[in-house]
Amino acid sequence: MASPAVADSGSIDRGAYLFAIAGCGGCHTDDKHHGAPLAGGPPLVTPFGTLYGPNITPDPTYGIGAWSNADFFQALLQGLRPDGGHLFPALPYTSFTFMTDTDLLDLKAYIFAQPPVAQPSKEQDLWFPFSWRWLQTFWRWMNFTPGPFKPDVSRNPAWNRGAYIVQAVAHCGECHTPRGMTGGLETDLAYSGTVNGPGGQKVANITSDKGTGLGLWSHGQIVHFLKSGILPNGDVAGSLMGEVIQRSTSKMTDTDRDAVATYLEGLAPIHNPRAKATQPGFN
């Protein structure tokens, strides 16, 4: 595998695109307090305590600069630190596990091309006993299915590209799927929205349900929303989704937005009035 020190500009450019789609900057940069890029993110309040995105700059002491390609793969595909310890699933490795090796190498090349910042990561502030990392062993047994992504040969390339973006890189299900008592995704309700998303905010139903999801939206309306944040009723996305559009979906190519819309249109309808997608704000 190529060293990031000699990564070609094409790999870095591709990594920058993946970085945007994945929204890495939102979790690992504290914009509100003018934090250095990727040197540590804002607090993420969960039912188990407060988590902070760590420093992922290429600083060898406080960031991930000493990580090998294998270390990077192990973290994003398996949720394990270089020393084998468990990472908390605030890092959405449960979705990143479906990313391809090539995309991961490109993503790493971009991150390692950024300025290193010698700043310690904030300590995670989880309540007892959730702070015990070894408990993640049991959590993984219940909630983690390793990749890789497997294209559906019965579907066209656009649908499969959309599936890959939604399921893996953009990890949409991490916010748009309700979670159970252990914090694992309720996969039988995938993408149906929740009123207890990140920070306790509502996250919309994006299944094809006509009453509470995107079932009445046209393909063009979904694409336009992903690019501009403007809903069919003329309102504008707010809160969490507003940030996702700003950082991620507005940066996608037209082809990828079209693919995402194609995939979302094919999701099985799940009725969830509490997370209705068509109300103003699309939180």
matplotlib code that plots the C-alpha trace (Angstrom):
import matplotlib.pyplot as plt

x = [0.0, 1.3, 2.6, 0.6, 3.8, 4.0, 0.3, -0.5, -2.5, -5.4, -5.6, -5.7, -8.4, -10.5, -10.0, -11.1, -14.4, -14.9, -14.1, -16.8, -19.4, -18.6, -18.9, -15.7, -15.2, -18.4, -17.4, -13.7, -13.6, -15.0, -16.1, -18.2, -15.0, -12.8, -10.9, -8.2, -9.4, -9.6, -8.0, -11.1, -14.8, -17.7, -19.6, -22.0, -24.6, -25.9, -28.1, -24.8, -22.9, -21.0, -18.5, -16.0, -14.5, -10.8, -7.8, -7.4, -4.7, -1.5, 0.3, 2.2, 1.7, -1.8, -3.4, -3.2, 0.1, 1.7, -1.1, -0.2, -2.6, -3.5, -4.2, -6.5, -8.3, -8.7, -10.3, -12.8, -13.6, -13.6, -13.8, -10.5, -7.6, -4.0, -3.5, -6.6, -8.7, -12.3, -13.4, -16.8, -19.4, -19.7, -17.2, -19.6, -17.4, -20.7, -21.2, -17.6, -17.1, -18.7, -16.2, -13.8, -10.1, -9.4, -11.7, -10.2, -6.7, -7.8, -9.5, -6.4, -4.2, -6.3, -6.3, -2.5, -2.1, -3.6, -1.6, -0.7, -2.0, -0.3, -3.4, -4.6, -8.1, -10.7, -11.5, -14.8, -17.3, -19.4, -21.4, -20.4, -20.3, -20.5, -17.0, -15.6, -14.3, -14.2, -18.0, -17.9, -17.2, -20.8, -22.2, -20.5, -21.9, -25.4, -25.0, -22.1, -22.1, -18.8, -18.6, -17.7, -20.5, -22.0, -23.7, -27.1, -26.7, -30.4, -30.2, -28.7, -25.4, -27.0, -29.0, -25.8, -23.8, -26.5, -26.7, -22.9, -23.0, -26.0, -25.0, -21.3, -19.6, -22.4, -23.6, -27.1, -28.6, -26.5, -28.8, -32.0, -32.5, -33.9, -31.7, -32.6, -31.8, -28.1, -27.6, -27.6, -29.5, -33.0, -32.3, -35.9, -36.8, -33.9, -34.2, -37.6, -36.4, -36.3, -37.2, -34.0, -31.2, -27.9, -28.2, -31.8, -33.0, -35.5, -34.2, -36.6, -38.1, -36.4, -38.1, -40.6, -43.6, -46.1, -47.5, -44.4, -41.4, -40.3, -42.9, -44.6, -41.4, -40.3, -36.9, -36.0, -37.2, -34.9, -31.9, -32.6, -33.0, -29.7, -28.0, -29.7, -31.5, -34.7, -37.8, -40.7, -42.8, -40.1, -38.8, -35.1, -33.5, -32.4, -30.4, -28.6, -29.7, -28.8, -25.2, -25.2, -26.2, -23.7, -20.8, -21.7, -24.5, -24.1, -20.5, -21.6, -21.4, -24.8, -24.3, -23.9, -26.9, -28.9, -27.7, -28.6, -32.1, -32.5, -31.6, -33.9, -36.8, -36.4, -36.4, -39.3, -42.0, -42.1, -44.8, -43.5, -45.6, -43.3, -40.4, -42.4, -40.1, -42.4, -42.8, -40.9, -37.3, -36.5, -34.5]
y = [0.0, 3.5, 5.7, 8.8, 10.8, 9.9, 9.9, 11.3, 14.4, 12.4, 10.3, 13.4, 15.0, 11.9, 11.8, 15.4, 14.5, 11.4, 13.5, 16.0, 13.3, 11.7, 15.0, 14.3, 18.0, 18.4, 15.8, 16.5, 20.4, 22.6, 25.5, 27.1, 27.8, 28.4, 25.2, 24.2, 21.9, 18.2, 18.9, 17.9, 18.2, 19.7, 17.8, 15.1, 14.5, 11.0, 9.0, 7.5, 10.7, 13.2, 12.3, 14.4, 13.8, 13.3, 15.0, 13.3, 15.6, 13.9, 15.0, 11.9, 12.4, 13.9, 12.9, 9.9, 10.7, 7.5, 5.3, 2.9, 2.1, -1.1, 1.0, 3.3, 0.3, -1.3, 1.8, 2.5, -1.0, -2.7, 0.0, -0.9, 1.3, 0.5, -1.2, -3.4, -1.4, -0.6, 2.6, 4.0, 3.8, 7.6, 6.9, 5.3, 2.4, 0.3, 2.2, 2.8, -0.9, -1.1, 1.4, 0.0, -0.2, 2.2, 4.8, 4.4, 4.9, 8.1, 9.4, 8.7, 10.4, 13.6, 13.6, 13.1, 16.0, 18.4, 20.5, 18.6, 20.1, 19.3, 19.4, 16.6, 15.2, 15.8, 12.9, 11.2, 11.9, 8.8, 7.6, 4.5, 1.7, 2.9, 4.4, 0.8, 0.2, -3.6, -3.6, -2.7, -6.4, -7.3, -4.2, -5.4, -8.9, -7.4, -4.4, -4.7, -6.5, -6.2, -5.3, -5.2, -3.6, -6.0, -4.5, -5.8, -7.4, -7.0, -3.2, -0.7, 1.1, 4.3, 2.5, 0.6, 3.8, 5.5, 2.5, 2.7, 6.4, 6.3, 3.1, 3.5, 6.9, 9.3, 6.9, 8.3, 5.5, 6.5, 9.5, 8.6, 5.2, 4.9, 3.3, 0.7, 0.6, -0.3, 2.5, 0.1, 0.8, -0.8, -2.0, -3.2, 0.5, 1.7, 5.3, 5.9, 8.8, 9.4, 12.1, 11.3, 11.9, 13.5, 16.0, 14.8, 16.4, 15.1, 13.4, 12.9, 9.8, 9.4, 6.2, 6.2, 6.4, 8.8, 10.0, 10.7, 10.1, 11.1, 9.1, 12.2, 13.9, 13.8, 12.6, 16.1, 17.5, 15.1, 16.0, 19.7, 19.4, 17.6, 20.4, 23.5, 22.5, 23.9, 21.7, 21.2, 23.7, 26.4, 26.1, 25.5, 22.7, 23.6, 22.2, 18.9, 18.5, 22.0, 21.3, 18.0, 19.8, 22.6, 20.2, 17.1, 16.7, 20.2, 19.1, 15.9, 15.7, 15.9, 12.2, 11.2, 13.2, 11.6, 8.2, 9.0, 10.0, 6.8, 4.7, 6.7, 6.3, 2.5, 2.3, 0.4, 2.7, 2.9, 5.1, 7.3, 10.3, 11.5, 12.0, 13.3, 14.5, 17.0, 19.4, 22.7, 22.5, 18.9, 18.4]
z = [0.0, -0.8, 1.9, 2.5, 2.3, -1.4, -2.1, -5.6, -6.0, -7.5, -4.4, -2.2, -4.4, -4.3, -0.5, -0.2, -1.9, 0.3, 3.4, 2.4, 1.7, 5.0, 6.9, 8.9, 9.5, 11.5, 14.1, 14.3, 14.1, 16.8, 14.6, 17.3, 19.3, 16.3, 16.8, 14.4, 11.6, 12.6, 16.0, 17.9, 17.6, 19.5, 22.2, 21.1, 23.8, 24.0, 26.5, 27.7, 28.3, 26.2, 23.4, 21.6, 18.1, 18.6, 17.0, 13.6, 12.2, 11.1, 14.3, 15.4, 19.1, 19.5, 16.2, 14.0, 12.2, 13.5, 12.1, 9.3, 6.6, 8.5, 11.6, 9.7, 8.1, 11.5, 13.0, 10.2, 9.2, 12.6, 15.3, 16.9, 17.9, 16.8, 20.2, 19.7, 22.1, 21.3, 19.8, 20.8, 18.0, 17.9, 15.1, 12.7, 11.8, 11.7, 8.4, 7.3, 7.4, 4.0, 2.4, -0.2, 0.5, -2.3, -0.9, 2.6, 1.2, -0.6, 2.5, 4.6, 1.9, 2.2, 6.0, 6.1, 3.7, 6.3, 8.8, 12.0, 15.2, 18.5, 20.6, 22.9, 22.3, 24.9, 27.2, 26.6, 29.3, 29.5, 32.5, 34.4, 33.3, 29.6, 29.9, 30.1, 26.6, 27.1, 27.3, 23.6, 23.0, 23.9, 22.1, 18.9, 19.2, 19.2, 16.9, 14.5, 11.1, 9.3, 5.6, 2.8, 0.7, -1.7, -4.8, -5.7, -9.2, -9.8, -9.5, -11.9, -11.3, -10.1, -7.4, -6.3, -6.2, -4.2, -1.8, -1.3, -0.5, 1.8, 3.6, 3.8, 3.1, 4.1, 6.9, 6.7, 8.7, 11.8, 12.2, 10.3, 12.0, 15.5, 18.2, 20.8, 24.5, 23.9, 21.3, 18.4, 15.2, 14.9, 11.4, 10.9, 11.1, 8.9, 7.7, 9.3, 11.4, 15.1, 17.7, 19.6, 17.2, 17.9, 20.7, 21.3, 18.0, 15.6, 12.4, 9.5, 8.0, 4.6, 3.5, 0.6, 2.9, 1.3, 4.6, 6.7, 4.4, 0.9, -0.9, -2.4, -3.4, -7.0, -8.0, -8.9, -5.6, -3.7, -5.8, -5.5, -1.7, -1.4, -3.4, -2.0, 1.2, -0.1, 0.6, -1.9, 0.2, -0.1, 3.4, 4.1, 6.0, 9.5, 12.4, 11.7, 8.1, 7.3, 8.4, 6.4, 3.3, 3.8, 4.5, 2.5, 0.0, -1.6, -2.3, -4.2, -7.9, -9.7, -10.6, -7.0, -5.8, -8.6, -7.4, -3.7, -4.8, -6.8, -3.8, -1.4, -3.7, -3.5, 0.3, 1.7, 3.1, 6.9, 8.5, 11.3, 12.1, 14.9, 12.4, 9.4, 6.7, 5.0, 8.0, 7.9, 8.9, 7.9, 11.0]

ax = plt.figure().add_subplot(projection="3d")
ax.plot(x, y, z, "-o")
ax.set_aspect("equal")
plt.show()
